[in-house]
């Protein structure tokens, strides 16, 4: 009983908890796809720390599972597609993650949480069709522009941490695709969300 | 507000550019129907000591490692062919300019595919071993890998990109690393999309084991693995709840 009381003092009586039972969040993110050297953004092809930028809108909901653990599904979608120059192709991203997370509540001043779980990533590449003329080194050539819409679906694993203040939440997710092969790639998602409703 | 503008100025310039297809007029061109693309190498006129099959095997890794593409590229065997074929023929051409029409002082390699319908049915990759200044023996290993990976991109069905960071940018001269741009990743994912709910292995498991000499990874577990992943949080929750209950109300 005494141990249980101490547990409640340390974990249960925090004033500012990150996950909040039955709370709904909405926000925006910077999703850096294929980061940590998977791609390059320079003409020398030097690997880049950041990947390709996407700007999804996030929706998130918290369910309490136990004293301080939560199930917190989150849906992210890019309403503005990542646009190719000349608008010849557009890439949209949908990311759904079903993490389990814990508040790191070591007292009233703690606002941190962490989570991990599986996710689903769906990208759609939609080409505009037609042709374009590009250099081939010694002259120019005509190349066809992709004209179809293609959907890519992968499963991911992610770990995340967040800082909460007031009704705001700033988080960072590290998302792995192709985790069990040499295709492995990591993406970052930096997010800001505002909490609507929910109890303490 | 200034923080927002500074942040956007850091992130926004990193935009993708448009990949194109290795066809002059077919916007519905889809590369090879089979996503396992292989190469046969004719080393007859190649520089002594240059391991062309080894270079190809190393160069194709960058394409094989795209997480959103199912493509699997590999060296198949030696050949004596110098014509379009499937697997794609790779050979060293002494009359590079005469055969390809490309400037032998500027272009170290060239590639073309033979289309049928919206698919490629044959491929041919020429390596320049002429008397010109772009003879492949004059390039260092990193440059050769970049050149070969670029030509493999053409064989896969990609055209040039207008994005200087892309491997498929027409000029590989400034590239010091073999790395794909997001534009290349978009391109190969468009041609060979990965769908882990329709036959492709979950999280890449076993995807690169395409050689018959290698043991195949157990297959058919996609659905089971998906269920395992979805149930993982509940499993962890159950363990934690048991632990917490024991902790709060010890027997």
Interface residues (C-beta under 8 A of the other chain):
Chain A: X1 X3 X4 X7 X8 X30 X33 X34 X37 X38 X39 X40 X41 X42 X43 X44 X45 X46 X47 X48 X50 X51 X52 X53 X65 X66 X67 X69 X71 X82 X83 X84 X85 X86 X88 X89 X91 X98 X99 X100 X117 X118 X123 X125 X127 X129 X130 X131 X132 X134 X135 X136 X137 X138 X141 X142 X143 X144 X145 X146 X147 X148 X150 X151 X152 X153 X154 X155 X156 X157 X176 X177 X178 X179 X180 X181 X182 X183 X184 X185
Chain B: X11 X12 X14 X15 X16 X17 X18 X19 X20 X21 X22 X23 X24 X25 X26 X27 X28 X29 X30 X61 X64 X65 X66 X67 X68 X69 X102 X103 X106 X107 X146 X159 X160 X161 X162 X163 X164 X165 X167 X169 X170 X171 X174 X175 X176 X177 X178 X179 X180 X181 X182 X183 X185 X186 X189 X190 X193 X194 X195 X196 X197 X198 X201 X202 X203 X204 X205 X206 X207 X208 X225 X226 X229 X230 X232 X233 X236 X237 X240 X241 X244 X247 X248 X249 X250
